[in-house]
């Protein structure tokens, strides 16, 4: 059973997250031949203050 964990900065819409789940699932089906119903995708939303880019939080960068 393939399991994909995707880390994203908070703020994506439900539609965007649905699209990520759908496309990552399809990629795993195609890449490793996994049956679609066995693929698991977990999205972890990280607060902007907990995501660093170049030594500065994404929140402080206005991302």
PDB file of N, H, CA, C and O in Angstrom:
ATOM      1  N   UNK A   1       0.855  -1.168   0.000  1.00  0.00           N
ATOM      2  CA  UNK A   1       0.000   0.000   0.000  1.00  0.00           C
ATOM      3  C   UNK A   1       0.909   1.241   0.000  1.00  0.00           C
ATOM      4  O   UNK A   1       1.561   1.516   1.007  1.00  0.00           O
ATOM      5  N   UNK A   2       0.963   1.990  -1.102  1.00  0.00           N
ATOM      6  H   UNK A   2       0.433   1.767  -1.920  1.00  0.00           H
ATOM      7  CA  UNK A   2       1.753   3.218  -1.130  1.00  0.00           C
ATOM      8  C   UNK A   2       1.124   4.298  -0.249  1.00  0.00           C
ATOM      9  O   UNK A   2      -0.095   4.454  -0.192  1.00  0.00           O
ATOM     10  N   UNK A   3       1.992   5.029   0.428  1.00  0.00           N
ATOM     11  H   UNK A   3       2.983   4.902   0.381  1.00  0.00           H
ATOM     12  CA  UNK A   3       1.555   6.117   1.299  1.00  0.00           C
ATOM     13  C   UNK A   3       2.394   7.348   0.964  1.00  0.00           C
ATOM     14  O   UNK A   3       3.621   7.308   1.051  1.00  0.00           O
ATOM     15  N   UNK A   4       1.737   8.434   0.584  1.00  0.00           N
ATOM     16  H   UNK A   4       0.740   8.467   0.513  1.00  0.00           H
ATOM     17  CA  UNK A   4       2.430   9.682   0.268  1.00  0.00           C
ATOM     18  C   UNK A   4       2.026  10.745   1.284  1.00  0.00           C
ATOM     19  O   UNK A   4       0.842  10.945   1.555  1.00  0.00           O
ATOM     20  N   UNK A   5       3.022  11.418   1.837  1.00  0.00           N
ATOM     21  H   UNK A   5       3.984  11.256   1.617  1.00  0.00           H
ATOM     22  CA  UNK A   5       2.761  12.523   2.764  1.00  0.00           C
ATOM     23  C   UNK A   5       3.239  13.801   2.085  1.00  0.00           C
ATOM     24  O   UNK A   5       4.398  13.908   1.683  1.00  0.00           O
ATOM     25  N   UNK A   6       2.340  14.761   1.964  1.00  0.00           N
ATOM     26  H   UNK A   6       1.398  14.674   2.291  1.00  0.00           H
ATOM     27  CA  UNK A   6       2.629  16.030   1.302  1.00  0.00           C
ATOM     28  C   UNK A   6       2.566  17.134   2.346  1.00  0.00           C
ATOM     29  O   UNK A   6       1.550  17.301   3.021  1.00  0.00           O
ATOM     30  N   UNK A   7       3.655  17.889   2.479  1.00  0.00           N
ATOM     31  H   UNK A   7       4.480  17.753   1.931  1.00  0.00           H
ATOM     32  CA  UNK A   7       3.695  19.023   3.411  1.00  0.00           C
ATOM     33  C   UNK A   7       3.485  20.310   2.623  1.00  0.00           C
ATOM     34  O   UNK A   7       4.199  20.581   1.658  1.00  0.00           O
ATOM     35  N   UNK A   8       2.506  21.094   3.041  1.00  0.00           N
ATOM     36  H   UNK A   8       1.926  20.873   3.825  1.00  0.00           H
ATOM     37  CA  UNK A   8       2.185  22.355   2.380  1.00  0.00           C
ATOM     38  C   UNK A   8       2.059  23.462   3.416  1.00  0.00           C
ATOM     39  O   UNK A   8       1.617  23.235   4.542  1.00  0.00           O
ATOM     40  N   UNK A   9       2.454  24.654   3.014  1.00  0.00           N
ATOM     41  H   UNK A   9       2.813  24.838   2.099  1.00  0.00           H
ATOM     42  CA  UNK A   9       2.155  25.815   3.851  1.00  0.00           C
ATOM     43  C   UNK A   9       0.640  25.993   3.859  1.00  0.00           C
ATOM     44  O   UNK A   9      -0.016  25.835   2.830  1.00  0.00           O
ATOM     45  N   UNK A  10       0.094  26.319   5.019  1.00  0.00           N
ATOM     46  H   UNK A  10       0.627  26.447   5.855  1.00  0.00           H
ATOM     47  CA  UNK A  10      -1.354  26.500   5.149  1.00  0.00           C
ATOM     48  C   UNK A  10      -1.866  27.533   4.143  1.00  0.00           C
ATOM     49  O   UNK A  10      -1.131  28.411   3.693  1.00  0.00           O
ATOM     50  N   UNK A  11      -3.145  27.398   3.810  1.00  0.00           N
ATOM     51  H   UNK A  11      -3.742  26.685   4.177  1.00  0.00           H
ATOM     52  CA  UNK A  11      -3.785  28.409   2.981  1.00  0.00           C
ATOM     53  C   UNK A  11      -4.334  27.908   1.662  1.00  0.00           C
ATOM     54  O   UNK A  11      -4.954  28.682   0.933  1.00  0.00           O
ATOM     55  N   UNK A  12      -4.128  26.627   1.321  1.00  0.00           N
ATOM     56  H   UNK A  12      -3.625  25.998   1.913  1.00  0.00           H
ATOM     57  CA  UNK A  12      -4.683  26.102   0.076  1.00  0.00           C
ATOM     58  C   UNK A  12      -6.177  25.885   0.247  1.00  0.00           C
ATOM     59  O   UNK A  12      -6.658  25.641   1.354  1.00  0.00           O
ATOM     60  N   UNK A  13      -6.906  25.975  -0.859  1.00  0.00           N
ATOM     61  H   UNK A  13      -6.516  26.173  -1.758  1.00  0.00           H
ATOM     62  CA  UNK A  13      -8.349  25.747  -0.821  1.00  0.00           C
ATOM     63  C   UNK A  13      -8.630  24.249  -0.774  1.00  0.00           C
ATOM     64  O   UNK A  13      -7.753  23.433  -1.060  1.00  0.00           O
ATOM     65  N   UNK A  14      -9.853  23.898  -0.412  1.00  0.00           N
ATOM     66  H   UNK A  14     -10.565  24.560  -0.179  1.00  0.00           H
ATOM     67  CA  UNK A  14     -10.267  22.495  -0.411  1.00  0.00           C
ATOM     68  C   UNK A  14     -10.148  21.909  -1.813  1.00  0.00           C
ATOM     69  O   UNK A  14      -9.728  20.762  -1.968  1.00  0.00           O
ATOM     70  N   UNK A  15     -10.510  22.679  -2.832  1.00  0.00           N
ATOM     71  H   UNK A  15     -10.851  23.610  -2.706  1.00  0.00           H
ATOM     72  CA  UNK A  15     -10.389  22.199  -4.209  1.00  0.00           C
ATOM     73  C   UNK A  15      -8.941  21.911  -4.580  1.00  0.00           C
ATOM     74  O   UNK A  15      -8.663  20.921  -5.256  1.00  0.00           O
ATOM     75  N   UNK A  16      -8.020  22.758  -4.151  1.00  0.00           N
ATOM     76  H   UNK A  16      -8.246  23.563  -3.602  1.00  0.00           H
ATOM     77  CA  UNK A  16      -6.604  22.528  -4.433  1.00  0.00           C
ATOM     78  C   UNK A  16      -6.115  21.259  -3.741  1.00  0.00           C
ATOM     79  O   UNK A  16      -5.367  20.477  -4.327  1.00  0.00           O
ATOM     80  N   UNK A  17      -6.535  21.058  -2.506  1.00  0.00           N
ATOM     81  H   UNK A  17      -7.143  21.694  -2.030  1.00  0.00           H
ATOM     82  CA  UNK A  17      -6.116  19.859  -1.777  1.00  0.00           C
ATOM     83  C   UNK A  17      -6.716  18.603  -2.403  1.00  0.00           C
ATOM     84  O   UNK A  17      -6.052  17.568  -2.469  1.00  0.00           O
ATOM     85  N   UNK A  18      -7.957  18.682  -2.860  1.00  0.00           N
ATOM     86  H   UNK A  18      -8.496  19.522  -2.807  1.00  0.00           H
ATOM     87  CA  UNK A  18      -8.563  17.548  -3.563  1.00  0.00           C
ATOM     88  C   UNK A  18      -7.760  17.210  -4.819  1.00  0.00           C
ATOM     89  O   UNK A  18      -7.525  16.039  -5.120  1.00  0.00           O
ATOM     90  N   UNK A  19      -7.343  18.250  -5.549  1.00  0.00           N
ATOM     91  H   UNK A  19      -7.534  19.200  -5.304  1.00  0.00           H
ATOM     92  CA  UNK A  19      -6.565  18.045  -6.773  1.00  0.00           C
ATOM     93  C   UNK A  19      -5.225  17.384  -6.463  1.00  0.00           C
ATOM     94  O   UNK A  19      -4.785  16.504  -7.202  1.00  0.00           O
ATOM     95  N   UNK A  20      -4.569  17.802  -5.374  1.00  0.00           N
ATOM     96  H   UNK A  20      -4.926  18.517  -4.773  1.00  0.00           H
ATOM     97  CA  UNK A  20      -3.306  17.182  -4.976  1.00  0.00           C
ATOM     98  C   UNK A  20      -3.525  15.698  -4.692  1.00  0.00           C
ATOM     99  O   UNK A  20      -2.765  14.855  -5.168  1.00  0.00           O
ATOM    100  N   UNK A  21      -4.547  15.381  -3.927  1.00  0.00           N
ATOM    101  H   UNK A  21      -5.164  16.065  -3.540  1.00  0.00           H
ATOM    102  CA  UNK A  21      -4.834  13.986  -3.583  1.00  0.00           C
ATOM    103  C   UNK A  21      -5.090  13.172  -4.850  1.00  0.00           C
ATOM    104  O   UNK A  21      -4.555  12.074  -5.002  1.00  0.00           O
ATOM    105  N   UNK A  22      -5.895  13.700  -5.743  1.00  0.00           N
ATOM    106  H   UNK A  22      -6.329  14.592  -5.619  1.00  0.00           H
ATOM    107  CA  UNK A  22      -6.225  12.997  -6.985  1.00  0.00           C
ATOM    108  C   UNK A  22      -4.980  12.772  -7.844  1.00  0.00           C
ATOM    109  O   UNK A  22      -4.753  11.663  -8.327  1.00  0.00           O
ATOM    110  N   UNK A  23      -4.178  13.813  -8.035  1.00  0.00           N
ATOM    111  H   UNK A  23      -4.362  14.714  -7.642  1.00  0.00           H
ATOM    112  CA  UNK A  23      -3.022  13.714  -8.931  1.00  0.00           C
ATOM    113  C   UNK A  23      -1.888  12.874  -8.346  1.00  0.00           C
ATOM    114  O   UNK A  23      -1.221  12.143  -9.078  1.00  0.00           O
ATOM    115  N   UNK A  24      -1.668  12.970  -7.051  1.00  0.00           N
ATOM    116  H   UNK A  24      -2.210  13.564  -6.457  1.00  0.00           H
ATOM    117  CA  UNK A  24      -0.640  12.139  -6.417  1.00  0.00           C
ATOM    118  C   UNK A  24      -1.068  10.670  -6.475  1.00  0.00           C
ATOM    119  O   UNK A  24      -0.246   9.795  -6.744  1.00  0.00           O
ATOM    120  N   UNK A  25      -2.330  10.404  -6.227  1.00  0.00           N
ATOM    121  H   UNK A  25      -2.998  11.116  -6.008  1.00  0.00           H
ATOM    122  CA  UNK A  25      -2.843   9.042  -6.337  1.00  0.00           C
ATOM    123  C   UNK A  25      -2.618   8.504  -7.741  1.00  0.00           C
ATOM    124  O   UNK A  25      -2.108   7.396  -7.909  1.00  0.00           O
ATOM    125  N   UNK A  26      -2.991   9.273  -8.736  1.00  0.00           N
ATOM    126  H   UNK A  26      -3.405  10.173  -8.599  1.00  0.00           H
ATOM    127  CA  UNK A  26      -2.834   8.828 -10.124  1.00  0.00           C
ATOM    128  C   UNK A  26      -1.365   8.601 -10.469  1.00  0.00           C
ATOM    129  O   UNK A  26      -1.036   7.647 -11.174  1.00  0.00           O
ATOM    130  N   UNK A  27      -0.480   9.470  -9.977  1.00  0.00           N
ATOM    131  H   UNK A  27      -0.747  10.245  -9.405  1.00  0.00           H
ATOM    132  CA  UNK A  27       0.955   9.307 -10.238  1.00  0.00           C
ATOM    133  C   UNK A  27       1.469   7.992  -9.659  1.00  0.00           C
ATOM    134  O   UNK A  27       2.260   7.303 -10.304  1.00  0.00           O
ATOM    135  N   UNK A  28       1.034   7.637  -8.459  1.00  0.00           N
ATOM    136  H   UNK A  28       0.392   8.196  -7.935  1.00  0.00           H
ATOM    137  CA  UNK A  28       1.471   6.385  -7.844  1.00  0.00           C
ATOM    138  C   UNK A  28       0.894   5.175  -8.563  1.00  0.00           C
ATOM    139  O   UNK A  28       1.571   4.157  -8.707  1.00  0.00           O
ATOM    140  N   UNK A  29      -0.327   5.274  -9.007  1.00  0.00           N
ATOM    141  H   UNK A  29      -0.878   6.101  -8.891  1.00  0.00           H
ATOM    142  CA  UNK A  29      -0.928   4.189  -9.787  1.00  0.00           C
ATOM    143  C   UNK A  29      -0.093   3.952 -11.049  1.00  0.00           C
ATOM    144  O   UNK A  29       0.235   2.813 -11.381  1.00  0.00           O
ATOM    145  N   UNK A  30       0.244   5.034 -11.744  1.00  0.00           N
ATOM    146  H   UNK A  30      -0.023   5.959 -11.475  1.00  0.00           H
ATOM    147  CA  UNK A  30       1.008   4.918 -12.985  1.00  0.00           C
ATOM    148  C   UNK A  30       2.461   4.510 -12.742  1.00  0.00           C
ATOM    149  O   UNK A  30       2.995   3.681 -13.478  1.00  0.00           O
ATOM    150  N   UNK A  31       3.106   5.075 -11.728  1.00  0.00           N
ATOM    151  H   UNK A  31       2.672   5.748 -11.129  1.00  0.00           H
ATOM    152  CA  UNK A  31       4.533   4.852 -11.511  1.00  0.00           C
ATOM    153  C   UNK A  31       4.858   3.474 -10.953  1.00  0.00           C
ATOM    154  O   UNK A  31       5.841   2.856 -11.361  1.00  0.00           O
ATOM    155  N   UNK A  32       4.047   2.990 -10.030  1.00  0.00           N
ATOM    156  H   UNK A  32       3.248   3.493  -9.699  1.00  0.00           H
ATOM    157  CA  UNK A  32       4.378   1.718  -9.378  1.00  0.00           C
ATOM    158  C   UNK A  32       3.333   0.632  -9.585  1.00  0.00           C
ATOM    159  O   UNK A  32       3.476  -0.478  -9.071  1.00  0.00           O
ATOM    160  N   UNK A  33       2.298   0.945 -10.325  1.00  0.00           N
ATOM    161  H   UNK A  33       2.182   1.847 -10.742  1.00  0.00           H
ATOM    162  CA  UNK A  33       1.279  -0.058 -10.609  1.00  0.00           C
ATOM    163  C   UNK A  33       0.410  -0.419  -9.426  1.00  0.00           C
ATOM    164  O   UNK A  33      -0.185  -1.496  -9.390  1.00  0.00           O
ATOM    165  N   UNK A  34       0.336   0.476  -8.458  1.00  0.00           N
ATOM    166  H   UNK A  34       0.820   1.351  -8.487  1.00  0.00           H
ATOM    167  CA  UNK A  34      -0.485   0.212  -7.271  1.00  0.00           C
ATOM    168  C   UNK A  34      -1.961   0.300  -7.627  1.00  0.00           C
ATOM    169  O   UNK A  34      -2.364   1.180  -8.387  1.00  0.00           O
ATOM    170  N   UNK A  35      -2.767  -0.600  -7.088  1.00  0.00           N
ATOM    171  H   UNK A  35      -2.440  -1.315  -6.470  1.00  0.00           H
ATOM    172  CA  UNK A  35      -4.211  -0.446  -7.268  1.00  0.00           C
ATOM    173  C   UNK A  35      -4.671   0.867  -6.614  1.00  0.00           C
ATOM    174  O   UNK A  35      -4.292   1.178  -5.485  1.00  0.00           O
ATOM    175  N   UNK A  36      -5.477   1.610  -7.331  1.00  0.00           N
ATOM    176  H   UNK A  36      -5.784   1.357  -8.249  1.00  0.00           H
ATOM    177  CA  UNK A  36      -5.934   2.932  -6.872  1.00  0.00           C
ATOM    178  C   UNK A  36      -6.487   2.893  -5.444  1.00  0.00           C
ATOM    179  O   UNK A  36      -6.228   3.795  -4.647  1.00  0.00           O
ATOM    180  N   UNK A  37      -7.242   1.851  -5.130  1.00  0.00           N
ATOM    181  H   UNK A  37      -7.453   1.118  -5.777  1.00  0.00           H
ATOM    182  CA  UNK A  37      -7.901   1.789  -3.821  1.00  0.00           C
ATOM    183  C   UNK A  37      -6.932   1.533  -2.671  1.00  0.00           C
ATOM    184  O   UNK A  37      -7.321   1.621  -1.506  1.00  0.00           O
ATOM    185  N   UNK A  38      -5.671   1.217  -2.984  1.00  0.00           N
ATOM    186  H   UNK A  38      -5.355   1.146  -3.930  1.00  0.00           H
ATOM    187  CA  UNK A  38      -4.691   0.992  -1.918  1.00  0.00           C
ATOM    188  C   UNK A  38      -3.800   2.201  -1.652  1.00  0.00           C
ATOM    189  O   UNK A  38      -3.017   2.197  -0.702  1.00  0.00           O
ATOM    190  N   UNK A  39      -3.913   3.225  -2.474  1.00  0.00           N
ATOM    191  H   UNK A  39      -4.549   3.229  -3.246  1.00  0.00           H
ATOM    192  CA  UNK A  39      -3.064   4.412  -2.328  1.00  0.00           C
ATOM    193  C   UNK A  39      -3.618   5.315  -1.235  1.00  0.00           C
ATOM    194  O   UNK A  39      -4.818   5.582  -1.182  1.00  0.00           O
ATOM    195  N   UNK A  40      -2.729   5.779  -0.365  1.00  0.00           N
ATOM    196  H   UNK A  40      -1.754   5.562  -0.408  1.00  0.00           H
ATOM    197  CA  UNK A  40      -3.093   6.703   0.717  1.00  0.00           C
ATOM    198  C   UNK A  40      -2.294   7.985   0.532  1.00  0.00           C
ATOM    199  O   UNK A  40      -1.092   7.936   0.276  1.00  0.00           O
ATOM    200  N   UNK A  41      -2.950   9.125   0.661  1.00  0.00           N
ATOM    201  H   UNK A  41      -3.928   9.165   0.870  1.00  0.00           H
ATOM    202  CA  UNK A  41      -2.293  10.425   0.568  1.00  0.00           C
ATOM    203  C   UNK A  41      -2.688  11.238   1.788  1.00  0.00           C
ATOM    204  O   UNK A  41      -3.870  11.370   2.105  1.00  0.00           O
ATOM    205  N   UNK A  42      -1.687  11.781   2.470  1.00  0.00           N
ATOM    206  H   UNK A  42      -0.727  11.674   2.212  1.00  0.00           H
ATOM    207  CA  UNK A  42      -1.949  12.623   3.634  1.00  0.00           C
ATOM    208  C   UNK A  42      -1.342  13.998   3.378  1.00  0.00           C
ATOM    209  O   UNK A  42      -0.164  14.111   3.040  1.00  0.00           O
ATOM    210  N   UNK A  43      -2.140  15.023   3.537  1.00  0.00           N
ATOM    211  H   UNK A  43      -3.097  14.931   3.811  1.00  0.00           H
ATOM    212  CA  UNK A  43      -1.658  16.400   3.422  1.00  0.00           C
ATOM    213  C   UNK A  43      -1.470  16.950   4.830  1.00  0.00           C
ATOM    214  O   UNK A  43      -2.383  16.911   5.655  1.00  0.00           O
ATOM    215  N   UNK A  44      -0.285  17.455   5.087  1.00  0.00           N
ATOM    216  H   UNK A  44       0.457  17.487   4.417  1.00  0.00           H
ATOM    217  CA  UNK A  44       0.024  18.088   6.365  1.00  0.00           C
ATOM    218  C   UNK A  44       0.158  19.584   6.091  1.00  0.00           C
ATOM    219  O   UNK A  44       1.032  20.012   5.336  1.00  0.00           O
ATOM    220  N   UNK A  45      -0.716  20.372   6.712  1.00  0.00           N
ATOM    221  H   UNK A  45      -1.425  20.025   7.326  1.00  0.00           H
ATOM    222  CA  UNK A  45      -0.648  21.820   6.542  1.00  0.00           C
ATOM    223  C   UNK A  45       0.185  22.420   7.670  1.00  0.00           C
ATOM    224  O   UNK A  45      -0.114  22.241   8.850  1.00  0.00           O
ATOM    225  N   UNK A  46       1.222  23.126   7.281  1.00  0.00           N
ATOM    226  H   UNK A  46       1.465  23.271   6.322  1.00  0.00           H
ATOM    227  CA  UNK A  46       2.152  23.711   8.234  1.00  0.00           C
ATOM    228  C   UNK A  46       1.859  25.204   8.363  1.00  0.00           C
ATOM    229  O   UNK A  46       1.752  25.898   7.351  1.00  0.00           O
ATOM    230  N   UNK A  47       1.729  25.706   9.585  1.00  0.00           N
ATOM    231  H   UNK A  47       1.816  25.143  10.407  1.00  0.00           H
ATOM    232  CA  UNK A  47       1.530  27.152   9.750  1.00  0.00           C
ATOM    233  C   UNK A  47       2.697  27.928   9.132  1.00  0.00           C
ATOM    234  O   UNK A  47       3.847  27.490   9.182  1.00  0.00           O
ATOM    235  N   UNK A  48       2.384  29.065   8.559  1.00  0.00           N
ATOM    236  H   UNK A  48       1.450  29.421   8.519  1.00  0.00           H
ATOM    237  CA  UNK A  48       3.415  29.889   7.910  1.00  0.00           C
ATOM    238  C   UNK A  48       4.537  30.268   8.863  1.00  0.00           C
ATOM    239  O   UNK A  48       5.682  30.438   8.445  1.00  0.00           O
ATOM    240  N   UNK A  49       4.212  30.398  10.128  1.00  0.00           N
ATOM    241  H   UNK A  49       3.281  30.260  10.468  1.00  0.00           H
ATOM    242  CA  UNK A  49       5.234  30.753  11.118  1.00  0.00           C
ATOM    243  C   UNK A  49       6.164  29.574  11.421  1.00  0.00           C
ATOM    244  O   UNK A  49       7.209  29.755  12.046  1.00  0.00           O
ATOM    245  N   UNK A  50       5.790  28.367  10.981  1.00  0.00           N
ATOM    246  H   UNK A  50       4.941  28.220  10.472  1.00  0.00           H
ATOM    247  CA  UNK A  50       6.602  27.172  11.227  1.00  0.00           C
ATOM    248  C   UNK A  50       7.366  26.722   9.989  1.00  0.00           C
ATOM    249  O   UNK A  50       8.010  25.673  10.016  1.00  0.00           O
ATOM    250  N   UNK A  51       7.309  27.487   8.910  1.00  0.00           N
ATOM    251  H   UNK A  51       6.786  28.339   8.888  1.00  0.00           H
ATOM    252  CA  UNK A  51       7.942  27.115   7.646  1.00  0.00           C
ATOM    253  C   UNK A  51       9.020  28.144   7.346  1.00  0.00           C
ATOM    254  O   UNK A  51       8.718  29.321   7.148  1.00  0.00           O
ATOM    255  N   UNK A  52      10.264  27.712   7.311  1.00  0.00           N
ATOM    256  H   UNK A  52      10.509  26.756   7.471  1.00  0.00           H
ATOM    257  CA  UNK A  52      11.365  28.636   7.075  1.00  0.00           C
ATOM    258  C   UNK A  52      11.866  28.593   5.651  1.00  0.00           C
ATOM    259  O   UNK A  52      11.970  27.524   5.049  1.00  0.00           O
ATOM    260  N   UNK A  53      12.173  29.751   5.117  1.00  0.00           N
ATOM    261  H   UNK A  53      12.089  30.620   5.605  1.00  0.00           H
ATOM    262  CA  UNK A  53      12.734  29.886   3.773  1.00  0.00           C
ATOM    263  C   UNK A  53      13.928  30.821   3.884  1.00  0.00           C
ATOM    264  O   UNK A  53      13.773  32.010   4.163  1.00  0.00           O
ATOM    265  N   UNK A  54      15.104  30.286   3.668  1.00  0.00           N
ATOM    266  H   UNK A  54      15.231  29.320   3.442  1.00  0.00           H
ATOM    267  CA  UNK A  54      16.302  31.126   3.746  1.00  0.00           C
ATOM    268  C   UNK A  54      16.531  31.751   5.107  1.00  0.00           C
ATOM    269  O   UNK A  54      17.063  32.856   5.212  1.00  0.00           O
ATOM    270  N   UNK A  55      16.127  31.041   6.146  1.00  0.00           N
ATOM    271  H   UNK A  55      15.695  30.143   6.060  1.00  0.00           H
ATOM    272  CA  UNK A  55      16.349  31.531   7.508  1.00  0.00           C
ATOM    273  C   UNK A  55      15.278  32.452   8.037  1.00  0.00           C
ATOM    274  O   UNK A  55      15.414  33.000   9.131  1.00  0.00           O
ATOM    275  N   UNK A  56      14.199  32.635   7.265  1.00  0.00           N
ATOM    276  H   UNK A  56      14.089  32.190   6.377  1.00  0.00           H
ATOM    277  CA  UNK A  56      13.103  33.531   7.673  1.00  0.00           C
ATOM    278  C   UNK A  56      11.801  32.761   7.534  1.00  0.00           C
ATOM    279  O   UNK A  56      11.644  31.966   6.607  1.00  0.00           O
ATOM    280  N   UNK A  57      10.857  32.993   8.460  1.00  0.00           N
ATOM    281  H   UNK A  57      10.985  33.638   9.213  1.00  0.00           H
ATOM    282  CA  UNK A  57       9.575  32.286   8.349  1.00  0.00           C
ATOM    283  C   UNK A  57       8.793  32.784   7.143  1.00  0.00           C
ATOM    284  O   UNK A  57       8.914  33.938   6.733  1.00  0.00           O
ATOM    285  N   UNK A  58       7.995  31.890   6.590  1.00  0.00           N
ATOM    286  H   UNK A  58       7.897  30.952   6.923  1.00  0.00           H
ATOM    287  CA  UNK A  58       7.145  32.264   5.448  1.00  0.00           C
ATOM    288  C   UNK A  58       6.195  33.386   5.845  1.00  0.00           C
ATOM    289  O   UNK A  58       5.866  34.239   5.021  1.00  0.00           O
ATOM    290  N   UNK A  59       5.757  33.392   7.085  1.00  0.00           N
ATOM    291  H   UNK A  59       6.024  32.699   7.755  1.00  0.00           H
ATOM    292  CA  UNK A  59       4.871  34.455   7.563  1.00  0.00           C
ATOM    293  C   UNK A  59       5.574  35.806   7.489  1.00  0.00           C
ATOM    294  O   UNK A  59       5.002  36.783   7.006  1.00  0.00           O
ATOM    295  N   UNK A  60       6.811  35.858   7.968  1.00  0.00           N
ATOM    296  H   UNK A  60       7.275  35.064   8.360  1.00  0.00           H
ATOM    297  CA  UNK A  60       7.555  37.116   7.929  1.00  0.00           C
ATOM    298  C   UNK A  60       7.892  37.549   6.509  1.00  0.00           C
ATOM    299  O   UNK A  60       8.090  38.735   6.243  1.00  0.00           O
ATOM    300  N   UNK A  61       7.955  36.580   5.599  1.00  0.00           N
ATOM    301  H   UNK A  61       7.795  35.617   5.815  1.00  0.00           H
ATOM    302  CA  UNK A  61       8.205  36.912   4.198  1.00  0.00           C
ATOM    303  C   UNK A  61       6.939  37.315   3.452  1.00  0.00           C
ATOM    304  O   UNK A  61       6.991  37.754   2.303  1.00  0.00           O
ATOM    305  N   UNK A  62       5.793  37.157   4.131  1.00  0.00           N
ATOM    306  H   UNK A  62       5.751  36.800   5.064  1.00  0.00           H
ATOM    307  CA  UNK A  62       4.520  37.528   3.510  1.00  0.00           C
ATOM    308  C   UNK A  62       4.024  36.502   2.496  1.00  0.00           C
ATOM    309  O   UNK A  62       3.318  36.844   1.548  1.00  0.00           O
ATOM    310  N   UNK A  63       4.399  35.250   2.702  1.00  0.00           N
ATOM    311  H   UNK A  63       4.973  34.972   3.472  1.00  0.00           H
ATOM    312  CA  UNK A  63       4.002  34.203   1.743  1.00  0.00           C
ATOM    313  C   UNK A  63       2.671  33.628   2.078  1.00  0.00           C
ATOM    314  O   UNK A  63       2.189  32.738   1.376  1.00  0.00           O
TER     315      UNK A  63
END
